[in-house]
Each structure stands twice: as C-alpha cells, then as structure tokens.
Amino acid sequence: MTAQAARKPLGSDAFWQSFDSLHPDKLDFGRKGLVWDFGATLLYTCRTPTDSFELELEISHVPTDLESKKVRALNTQLMKDYQAFTRDKLNCAPE
C-alpha cells in the first residue's frame, strides 16, 4: 500500500478525472473524496494556530482479495484513519 499527502495553498481544488475509469464512489467526508477498489483520495482544509492550507491525501495499491463492496468499505475506513492521523500530527482544528 502507498499513502501520500500533498500540501496545497488554501482554496486549491483537485481535479481527479483520471480516476473516472475506476468508477469511484464519493466519500461523505473531506472535499471531493473518492474511493475505488484499490484506493481512495480526498482534499480537506487544515487550519492550524498559525496557518491554513489544503491537504490532498491519497492511498493506493491496497492489496486485497475481498469483493468490491468490502474493499471500498475498507479503503473508506483507511482514509478516515489517515485523515485523522494527519489532522492530529499537523494540529489541524476540527471541522
């Protein structure tokens, strides 16, 4: 599995048309969050005591032998955990 994060200027957007062929489902957290069989991505605003910025998160190459519905549920939970981890480590204010 691969996990990556990219810090972007406040107000930045994400354009993830390249994921369209994977027939992703939308996540109900973050902004423009998507989940598919082998990963997930989202964008969220991090507001710290001294700065505000967008953080783009992605997990990919998630190995599994489960059916699609279960894999997407697993990837959704992994992304929730990843977002919580980055919020904590960067001292982001709760949304």
N, C-alpha and C positions, 0 to 999 in steps of 0.2 A: 504494500500500500504506500502511496505517496501523499503527503499533505504539504500544502504550501499556502503562504499568506503574502499578500502584496498591499503595502500601504499606498493610498492614493489621496490626492488633495480633496478636501471637503467639497461635496457637491458633485464629485465624479460619478459617472454612470458606468454600467457594464453592458457590453453587447456580446451576448453569448449565442448568436445564431449558429455557430459551429456545432452546438450541442443538439440542434433540431433533429438531426438524423438519428439520434439516440432515443427519440420520443420521450423526453423527460417529463416528470410530474413537477408541479410547483410546490415549493416548501411554504409552510404557513408561518415562517419566521424569517428574519432578515429581510433584505430587499432583493427582489429578483432571484430568489433562491430556487434552484433546480436540483432534482435528484433523478438518477437513472440507474441502470443495473450495475454499473461499475464505478460509481462515484457520485459526487454532489458538489455544488458550488453556491456561494451566496455573497452578498455585499451587505455590510452594515456600517453604521456611523458609530465611531468611538469618540466619546467626549471625556477627556482626562481633565484634571485640575488646571493643566497648562496648555492644552492643545485639543483640537478636534480634527478628525480625519476619517476617511472611508477605509475600511479594511475588506479586501476581497479574499475569501477563503475558498480553497478547493481541495477535495480529496479525490483520488483516482486510483485505478488499478486495484480495487478492492477484490481480493480473491474470495470466491465462494462457489459452492455447489448447490445453493438453495434456489428455489423458484423465484421468479422476478418480484412478486409481491413481497416476499420475505426479505429479499436482498434490498429492495428500496426502503423498507422499514428499518433495516439495519443501517443503511447509509444515512438515513434521516437522523437516527439516533447518534451516529458517529459525528455528523455535522453539528448537531445540538451540543454535544460534548466539546467539540473543537471550538465552537463559538464561545462557550462558557469558559474554556481554558484561556483563550486569547483575551477575553474581557477581563478575567482575573489578573493575568500576567501584565496586561497593559494598563491596569487600573481604570478601565472604562466605566463610566457611570451607567447604572441600569437604564434600560429604555423605558 
